[in-house]
Amino acid sequence: MQHSVYLHIPFCTHRCGYCDFNTYARLEALIPAYTTALCSEIEWLANSSPQRLQVHTIFFGGGTPSLLPTGDVGRILETVARVFNLQSKAEITLEANPGTLTLQHLRNLRSLGVNRLSLGVQSAHPGELRLLERNHDYSDVIHSVSWARQASFDNLNLDLIFGLPEQRLDTWQHTLDLALGLHPEHFSLYALSLEHGTPFGRWARRGLLSTPDPDMAAAMYEWASERLEDNDYTQYEISNWAKNELDGELLACRHNLQYWRNLPYLGFGAGAHGYAGGVRTANVLSPQSYIHRLPSRMGEASGSEPQGDSAIHTPDASPLPYPRTPTTQSARFVDRAEEISETMMMGLRLLREGVSERSFERRFDQTLGQAFGSKIERLVDFGLLEWTETEPGEASIRLTRKGRLVGNQVFVEFI
């Protein structure tokens, strides 16, 4: 089975007020030691695997992965290729902030095999960028896209955020239209969420920041969907749109498709999550703790057994080496009922393919009707789900246009 690899790079020059990810500012001095630890964790998991794993996507997420020197990126990719069977045409994505890039840096990344770039644009409006505490302006975005094209990147994603406090529809429309003028292959559009524990969340609770208007956010989402469709982008997931390649294949993010299809992925780095061997894992959050838990060279701690909260046990309390590493903070087995529910909830995010009847039955030895018959029937009657033929003779269940706006209410039906 094909696996995906997620590599978490938790370093940022500044932590934005809305950010709920595991990121840290002003810790760039740790990058060399962190790279060494990351390579060690990759080797550790590969050595504990019962077989040499097939890998078809790699994703550098963060944080700001573009802060990594290209030598460190090359070291990490060399480690992945050495210990796994890396597909020759693997998708290798790196997230980047526009203000952290140069033409030479992008050329170096491309020469290492990075073939997909995801730029955190967020907005083209100066006031909105200040609100979001972004360290770039829109001219940085234009330069980054131009440099990426000169460096032979032909698969670019732009991240945009809508539904900001007091954001007007016309400024959102202006941002998306400017971004369309850059002709990326892919868009990811996200509604702002005021998460607990973030400065934005605290300011909103104290009345220092306006709460986003959900009706306005819905209007922005619907307008963007229509605008992108008019510009030949296909909405294949609730928050994602892609162009078609010359051969007609959709330039969807293959790495994220792995998540939405509830297929195995390996998570490396501080705070990274993974799902392999029927086990969901989560690593320690602190970069310092992450570094300290791993030997600088494989074999230094090969005979040691992690203790305390990093220890994982099967239901009969015997240790389970794979997919644990010394950095594992928690792990739990996913039973069949939970796997079925997660497959439905994640699969319904895919607006074109939905959940295939044939694939579901092949995976779980029962039909969608046997698993969720009455629930599916009720949601179809409400106009939130629909049956469709995604391929000749292959039926799938998917969200309707109406269902996309209340997706979370549909997903909860399958918990």
C-alpha positions as CSV (number, residue, x, y, z in Angstrom):
1,M,0.0,0.0,0.0
2,Q,1.2,3.5,-0.8
3,H,2.1,5.7,2.1
4,S,2.5,9.5,2.5
5,V,5.1,11.3,4.5
6,Y,4.3,14.5,6.5
7,L,7.3,16.5,7.8
8,H,6.5,19.2,10.4
9,I,8.8,22.2,10.4
10,P,7.7,24.2,13.5
11,F,9.8,27.4,13.0
12,C,8.5,30.8,12.2
13,T,10.0,34.3,12.2
14,H,6.8,35.5,13.8
15,R,3.8,33.6,15.1
16,C,0.6,35.1,13.7
17,G,-2.3,35.9,16.1
18,Y,-4.8,33.6,14.5
19,C,-2.4,30.6,14.2
20,D,-3.4,27.4,16.0
21,F,-0.6,25.2,14.6
22,N,2.4,23.9,16.5
23,T,4.8,26.7,15.6
24,Y,7.5,28.7,17.5
25,A,9.1,32.0,16.7
26,R,12.8,32.9,17.2
27,L,14.0,29.3,17.6
28,E,15.8,29.1,14.2
29,A,19.0,28.3,16.0
30,L,17.6,24.9,16.6
31,I,17.2,24.1,12.9
32,P,20.5,22.1,12.4
33,A,19.8,19.9,15.5
34,Y,16.1,19.6,14.5
35,T,17.1,18.4,11.0
36,T,19.3,15.7,12.5
37,A,16.5,14.6,14.9
38,L,14.0,14.5,12.0
39,C,16.3,12.3,9.9
40,S,16.8,10.0,13.0
41,E,13.1,9.7,13.6
42,I,12.6,8.8,9.9
43,E,15.2,6.1,10.1
44,W,13.9,4.8,13.4
45,L,10.4,4.2,12.0
46,A,11.7,2.7,8.8
47,N,13.8,0.2,10.8
48,S,10.8,-0.8,13.0
49,S,8.5,-1.3,10.0
50,P,7.6,-4.9,9.2
51,Q,8.4,-4.2,5.5
52,R,10.0,-1.5,3.4
53,L,7.2,1.1,2.9
54,Q,6.1,2.5,-0.5
55,V,5.9,6.3,-0.4
56,H,4.2,8.4,-3.1
57,T,3.9,11.9,-1.5
58,I,6.0,14.1,0.8
59,F,4.7,17.3,2.4
60,F,6.9,19.8,4.3
61,G,4.4,21.7,6.5
62,G,4.7,24.1,9.3
63,G,5.5,26.6,10.6
64,T,7.5,28.0,7.7
65,P,9.4,25.2,5.9
66,S,10.9,27.7,3.6
67,L,13.1,28.8,6.5
68,L,15.0,25.5,6.1
69,P,18.4,25.9,4.3
70,T,18.3,23.9,1.1
71,G,21.0,21.6,2.5
72,D,18.7,20.5,5.3
73,V,15.9,19.9,2.9
74,G,18.2,17.8,0.7
75,R,19.4,15.8,3.8
76,I,15.8,15.1,4.8
77,L,14.8,14.0,1.3
78,E,17.9,11.8,0.9
79,T,16.9,10.1,4.2
80,V,13.4,9.4,3.0
81,A,14.6,8.1,-0.3
82,R,17.2,5.9,1.4
83,V,14.9,4.1,3.9
84,F,11.6,4.0,1.9
85,N,10.7,3.1,-1.6
86,L,10.1,6.6,-2.9
87,Q,8.0,6.6,-6.1
88,S,10.0,8.1,-9.0
89,K,7.2,10.6,-9.7
90,A,6.4,11.4,-6.1
91,E,4.6,14.6,-5.3
92,I,6.9,16.7,-3.0
93,T,5.3,19.8,-1.6
94,L,6.9,22.5,0.5
95,E,4.9,25.3,2.2
96,A,6.4,28.8,2.0
97,N,5.8,32.3,3.1
98,P,6.3,34.8,0.3
99,G,8.6,37.0,2.3
100,T,11.1,34.1,2.9
101,L,11.9,33.2,-0.7
102,T,14.5,34.1,-3.3
103,L,15.0,33.0,-6.9
104,Q,18.2,31.0,-6.0
105,H,16.5,29.3,-3.0
106,L,13.6,28.2,-5.2
107,R,16.1,26.9,-7.9
108,N,17.9,25.0,-5.2
109,L,14.7,23.5,-3.9
110,R,13.6,22.5,-7.4
111,S,16.9,20.8,-8.1
112,L,16.4,18.7,-5.0
113,G,13.2,17.3,-6.3
114,V,10.6,19.6,-4.6
115,N,8.0,19.9,-7.4
116,R,5.0,21.5,-5.7
117,L,5.0,24.9,-3.9
118,S,2.3,26.1,-1.5
119,L,2.4,29.8,-0.8
120,G,0.7,31.3,2.3
121,V,-0.7,34.4,0.6
122,Q,-3.8,34.8,2.8
123,S,-4.8,38.3,1.5
124,A,-3.8,41.0,-1.0
125,H,-5.2,43.8,1.1
126,P,-2.6,45.7,3.2
127,G,-4.9,46.2,6.2
128,E,-5.9,42.6,6.3
129,L,-2.3,41.5,6.1
130,R,-1.6,43.7,9.1
131,L,-4.5,42.3,11.0
132,L,-3.3,38.8,10.3
133,E,0.3,39.8,11.3
134,R,1.8,38.6,8.1
135,N,5.4,39.6,7.3
136,H,4.8,40.1,3.6
137,D,2.9,42.4,1.2
138,Y,1.4,41.5,-2.1
139,S,4.4,42.5,-4.1
140,D,6.3,39.7,-2.3
141,V,3.6,37.3,-3.6
142,I,4.1,38.5,-7.1
143,H,7.8,38.1,-6.9
144,S,7.6,34.7,-5.3
145,V,5.3,33.4,-8.1
146,S,7.5,34.9,-10.8
147,W,10.6,33.3,-9.2
148,A,8.9,30.0,-8.8
149,R,8.0,29.9,-12.5
150,Q,11.6,30.9,-13.4
151,A,12.8,28.0,-11.2
152,S,10.6,25.6,-13.2
153,F,7.8,25.1,-10.7
154,D,4.7,24.1,-12.6
155,N,2.5,23.2,-9.7
156,L,1.7,26.1,-7.4
157,N,-0.9,26.4,-4.7
158,L,-2.1,29.7,-3.1
159,D,-3.6,29.7,0.4
160,L,-6.2,32.4,1.0
161,I,-8.2,33.2,4.1
162,F,-11.7,34.7,4.1
163,G,-14.3,35.6,6.8
164,L,-12.0,38.0,8.6
165,P,-13.4,40.3,11.3
166,E,-15.2,43.2,9.5
167,Q,-14.0,42.0,6.1
168,R,-16.0,43.3,3.2
169,L,-17.1,41.2,0.3
170,D,-15.4,43.6,-2.2
171,T,-12.0,43.3,-0.6
172,W,-12.3,39.5,-0.6
173,Q,-13.3,39.6,-4.3
174,H,-10.3,41.9,-5.0
175,T,-7.9,39.5,-3.3
176,L,-9.2,36.5,-5.2
177,D,-9.2,38.3,-8.6
178,L,-5.6,39.4,-8.0
179,A,-4.6,35.8,-7.1
180,L,-6.4,34.5,-10.2
181,G,-4.2,36.9,-12.3
182,L,-1.2,34.9,-11.1
183,H,-2.6,31.7,-12.7
184,P,-1.7,29.1,-10.0
185,E,-2.6,25.5,-10.6
186,H,-4.4,25.2,-7.2
187,F,-6.2,27.2,-4.6
188,S,-6.9,26.5,-1.0
189,L,-9.5,28.8,0.6
190,Y,-10.1,28.7,4.4
191,A,-12.6,30.6,6.6
192,L,-10.9,32.2,9.6
193,S,-11.6,30.4,12.8
194,L,-11.0,32.1,16.2
195,E,-9.3,29.2,18.0
196,H,-9.1,28.8,21.8
197,G,-5.6,29.6,23.0
198,T,-4.7,32.0,20.2
199,P,-4.3,35.8,20.6
200,F,-7.3,36.2,18.2
201,G,-9.4,33.9,20.4
202,R,-8.5,35.8,23.6
203,W,-9.0,39.2,22.0
204,A,-12.4,38.2,20.7
205,R,-13.5,36.9,24.1
206,R,-12.5,40.3,25.7
207,G,-14.3,42.3,23.0
208,L,-11.1,43.6,21.5
209,L,-11.7,41.9,18.1
210,S,-14.9,41.6,16.2
211,T,-16.3,38.1,15.7
212,P,-16.4,37.1,12.0
213,D,-19.9,37.2,10.4
214,P,-20.8,33.6,9.4
215,D,-23.4,34.8,6.9
216,M,-20.8,37.1,5.2
217,A,-18.3,34.2,5.2
218,A,-20.9,31.9,3.5
219,A,-21.5,34.6,0.9
220,M,-17.7,34.9,0.3
221,Y,-17.4,31.1,-0.1
222,E,-20.3,30.8,-2.5
223,W,-19.0,33.8,-4.6
224,A,-15.5,32.3,-4.7
225,S,-16.8,28.9,-5.7
226,E,-18.6,30.4,-8.7
227,R,-15.7,32.7,-9.6
228,L,-13.2,29.8,-9.6
229,E,-15.5,27.6,-11.6
230,D,-15.9,30.4,-14.2
231,N,-12.1,30.4,-14.4
232,D,-11.9,26.6,-15.1
233,Y,-10.9,25.5,-11.6
234,T,-12.6,22.3,-10.4
235,Q,-13.7,22.2,-6.7
236,Y,-12.7,18.7,-5.7
237,E,-12.8,19.2,-1.9
238,I,-14.7,21.6,0.4
239,S,-11.7,24.0,0.6
240,N,-9.7,23.1,-2.5
241,W,-9.8,23.9,-6.2
242,A,-7.5,22.7,-9.0
243,K,-6.8,23.1,-12.7
244,N,-6.6,20.2,-15.2
245,E,-3.3,19.2,-16.7
246,L,-3.0,19.0,-20.5
247,D,-3.8,15.3,-20.4
248,G,-7.0,16.1,-18.5
249,E,-5.8,14.9,-15.1
250,L,-6.8,17.1,-12.2
251,L,-3.9,18.8,-10.4
252,A,-5.3,18.0,-7.0
253,C,-3.0,17.7,-4.0
254,R,-2.2,14.0,-3.9
255,H,-0.9,14.3,-0.4
256,N,-4.1,15.7,1.0
257,L,-6.1,13.1,-0.9
258,Q,-4.4,10.5,1.2
259,Y,-5.9,12.1,4.3
260,W,-9.3,12.5,2.8
261,R,-9.4,8.9,1.7
262,N,-8.3,7.9,5.2
263,L,-5.2,6.1,3.9
264,P,-1.9,5.6,5.8
265,Y,0.5,8.5,6.3
266,L,3.7,8.8,8.4
267,G,4.1,12.0,10.5
268,F,7.6,13.1,11.5
269,G,8.6,16.2,13.6
270,A,7.4,18.0,16.7
271,G,3.7,17.7,17.0
272,A,3.3,15.7,13.9
273,H,0.4,13.2,13.6
274,G,0.5,9.9,11.8
275,Y,-1.8,7.0,10.9
276,A,-0.2,3.7,10.0
277,G,-0.7,0.1,10.9
278,G,-4.1,0.9,12.2
279,V,-2.6,3.3,14.9
280,R,-3.0,7.0,15.1
281,T,0.1,8.7,16.7
282,A,1.0,12.2,17.9
283,N,4.5,13.4,18.6
284,V,5.6,15.6,21.5
285,L,5.0,19.3,20.8
286,S,8.2,21.0,22.0
287,P,11.0,21.2,19.4
288,Q,13.5,21.0,22.3
289,S,11.9,17.9,23.7
290,Y,11.6,16.4,20.3
291,I,15.4,16.8,19.7
292,H,16.3,15.5,23.1
293,R,14.3,12.3,22.6
294,L,16.3,11.2,19.5
295,P,19.9,10.1,19.2
296,S,22.1,12.1,17.0
297,R,23.0,8.9,15.2
298,M,20.9,5.8,14.7
299,G,22.0,3.0,17.0
300,E,22.9,5.2,19.9
301,A,19.6,4.3,21.6
302,S,18.5,1.3,19.6
303,G,18.4,-0.9,22.6
304,S,16.6,1.6,24.8
305,E,12.8,1.6,25.4
306,P,11.0,4.9,25.7
307,Q,9.1,5.2,29.0
308,G,6.2,7.2,30.4
309,D,3.8,9.0,28.0
310,S,5.7,7.9,25.0
311,A,5.1,4.2,25.7
312,I,2.4,2.6,23.5
313,H,0.6,-0.6,24.4
314,T,-1.7,-2.9,22.5
315,P,-4.9,-3.9,24.2
316,D,-3.1,-6.8,25.9
317,A,-0.4,-4.4,27.2
318,S,2.4,-5.7,25.1
319,P,4.7,-3.1,23.5
320,L,4.1,-2.1,19.9
321,P,7.3,-0.8,18.2
322,Y,5.7,0.2,14.9
323,P,4.7,2.9,14.1
324,R,6.0,4.3,17.4
325,T,9.3,6.3,17.6
326,P,11.0,7.7,20.7
327,T,9.1,11.0,20.1
328,T,5.6,9.5,20.2
329,Q,3.5,11.3,22.8
330,S,0.4,9.3,22.4
331,A,-1.0,6.5,20.2
332,R,-4.3,4.7,20.0
333,F,-5.6,1.8,17.9
334,V,-8.4,2.6,15.5
335,D,-11.1,-0.1,15.6
336,R,-13.2,-1.1,12.6
337,A,-16.2,1.0,13.6
338,E,-14.1,4.1,14.0
339,E,-12.3,3.5,10.7
340,I,-15.6,3.2,8.9
341,S,-16.9,6.5,10.5
342,E,-13.7,8.3,9.7
343,T,-13.7,7.0,6.1
344,M,-17.2,8.4,5.6
345,M,-16.5,11.8,7.3
346,M,-13.3,12.4,5.4
347,G,-14.5,11.0,2.1
348,L,-17.5,13.2,2.0
349,R,-15.2,16.2,1.9
350,L,-14.3,15.1,-1.6
351,L,-17.0,16.9,-3.6
352,R,-16.4,15.1,-6.9
353,E,-15.7,11.5,-5.9
354,G,-17.4,11.4,-2.5
355,V,-17.4,7.9,-1.0
356,S,-17.4,5.1,-3.6
357,E,-19.8,2.2,-3.0
358,R,-17.3,-0.2,-4.6
359,S,-14.3,1.0,-2.7
360,F,-16.2,1.0,0.6
361,E,-17.5,-2.5,0.2
362,R,-14.0,-3.8,-0.9
363,R,-12.4,-2.2,2.2
364,F,-15.0,-3.1,4.8
365,D,-16.9,-6.1,3.4
366,Q,-20.2,-4.4,3.6
367,T,-22.2,-1.9,1.5
368,L,-22.8,1.7,2.3
369,G,-26.4,0.8,2.7
370,Q,-25.7,-1.9,5.2
371,A,-23.5,0.5,7.2
372,F,-25.5,3.7,7.1
373,G,-28.6,3.0,5.1
374,S,-31.2,5.0,7.1
375,K,-28.8,7.9,7.7
376,I,-27.9,8.2,4.0
377,E,-31.5,8.0,3.0
378,R,-32.6,10.7,5.4
379,L,-29.7,13.0,4.3
380,V,-30.6,12.4,0.6
381,D,-34.3,13.3,1.4
382,F,-33.0,16.6,3.1
383,G,-31.1,17.4,-0.1
384,L,-27.7,17.3,1.6
385,L,-26.4,14.1,0.0
386,E,-26.8,12.7,-3.5
387,W,-26.0,9.5,-5.3
388,T,-23.9,9.9,-8.4
389,E,-22.0,7.8,-10.9
390,T,-18.4,9.1,-10.7
391,E,-17.2,6.4,-13.2
392,P,-19.2,4.2,-15.5
393,G,-21.0,1.6,-13.4
394,E,-19.5,3.0,-10.1
395,A,-21.9,4.7,-7.7
396,S,-20.8,7.2,-5.0
397,I,-22.5,9.2,-2.3
398,R,-21.4,12.9,-2.0
399,L,-22.4,16.2,-0.7
400,T,-24.9,18.4,-2.7
401,R,-24.2,22.1,-3.2
402,K,-26.6,22.7,-0.3
403,G,-24.8,20.2,1.8
404,R,-21.4,21.9,1.3
405,L,-22.5,24.9,3.4
406,V,-23.5,22.6,6.3
407,G,-20.9,19.9,5.9
408,N,-20.1,19.6,9.6
409,Q,-23.7,18.9,10.4
410,V,-23.7,16.1,7.8
411,F,-20.4,14.6,9.0
412,V,-21.5,14.4,12.6
413,E,-24.3,12.0,11.4
414,F,-21.6,9.3,10.8
415,I,-19.8,9.5,14.2
